[in-house]
């Protein structure tokens, strides 16, 4: 019975997680003050092997992206030539040339 009596005498407490740092907070309901702040333990730093693997993976991704862009640039001239040829096919040779703004001065 002693334990129950001491519980009733102590103010009610609420345990919540801090939305900013995810720490555990114990808050007094009567006053709204923080009674205890238990920070989240920092994450363990990655090992050197993990860092090397991550670096190697990033290097491969960059090399693949560079190769894709290099291939795209080499095909760019051919693609632009095809676009110009397509546009020239659709031009009506009997149509008058468009009016240029410089001609209006």
C-alpha positions in Angstrom: 0.0 0.0 0.0 2.9 2.4 0.6 3.9 2.3 -3.1 0.3 3.2 -4.1 0.2 6.0 -1.7 3.4 7.5 -2.9 2.2 7.3 -6.4 -0.9 9.3 -5.6 1.1 12.0 -3.9 3.5 12.5 -6.8 2.2 14.7 -9.6 1.1 13.0 -12.8 3.9 12.7 -15.5 3.7 12.3 -19.2 6.5 10.8 -21.3 6.6 12.1 -24.9 9.1 12.2 -27.8 10.5 15.6 -28.8 9.5 16.4 -32.4 12.8 18.2 -33.0 15.4 15.8 -31.7 13.4 12.7 -31.0 14.6 12.7 -27.4 12.5 11.3 -24.6 10.9 13.9 -22.4 9.2 13.5 -19.0 6.8 16.3 -18.5 5.0 17.3 -15.3 1.3 17.5 -16.2 0.4 20.0 -13.5 3.0 22.6 -14.4 4.0 21.6 -17.9 7.7 21.7 -17.1 10.2 19.2 -18.5 11.4 17.0 -15.6 13.8 14.9 -17.6 15.3 15.0 -21.1 16.9 11.8 -22.3 18.7 12.5 -25.6 18.8 9.9 -28.4 22.2 8.3 -28.5 24.3 9.5 -31.5 24.6 7.0 -34.3 27.7 5.0 -34.4 30.1 6.3 -37.0 30.5 4.0 -40.0 33.6 1.9 -40.2 36.4 2.6 -42.6 35.4 -0.4 -44.7 31.9 1.0 -45.0 33.2 4.4 -46.1 35.4 2.8 -48.7 32.5 0.8 -50.1 30.3 3.8 -50.2 33.0 5.8 -51.9 33.5 3.1 -54.5 29.8 2.8 -55.2 29.6 6.6 -55.6 32.6 6.5 -58.0 30.9 3.9 -60.1 27.6 5.8 -60.2 29.5 9.0 -61.4 31.4 7.0 -64.0 28.2 5.5 -65.4 26.4 8.9 -65.4 29.4 10.4 -67.2 29.4 7.7 -69.8 25.7 8.1 -70.4 26.1 11.8 -70.9 29.2 11.3 -73.2 27.1 8.9 -75.4 24.2 11.4 -75.4 26.5 14.2 -76.6 28.0 12.1 -79.3 24.5 11.4 -80.6 23.4 14.9 -80.2 24.8 16.1 -83.6 23.0 13.3 -85.4 19.7 13.9 -83.6 19.9 17.7 -84.3 20.6 16.9 -88.0 17.5 14.6 -88.1 15.4 17.3 -86.5 16.5 19.9 -89.1 15.9 17.6 -92.0 12.4 16.8 -90.6 11.7 20.5 -90.2 12.9 21.3 -93.8 10.5 18.6 -95.1 7.6 20.4 -93.5 8.4 23.8 -94.9 6.3 24.9 -97.8 8.7 26.2 -100.5 6.0 28.4 -102.1 5.2 30.2 -98.9 6.6 33.7 -98.5 9.4 34.2 -96.0 8.3 35.4 -92.6 8.5 39.1 -91.8 11.5 39.9 -89.6 11.2 42.6 -87.0 14.2 44.4 -88.5 12.3 44.7 -91.8 9.6 46.8 -90.1 12.0 49.6 -89.2 
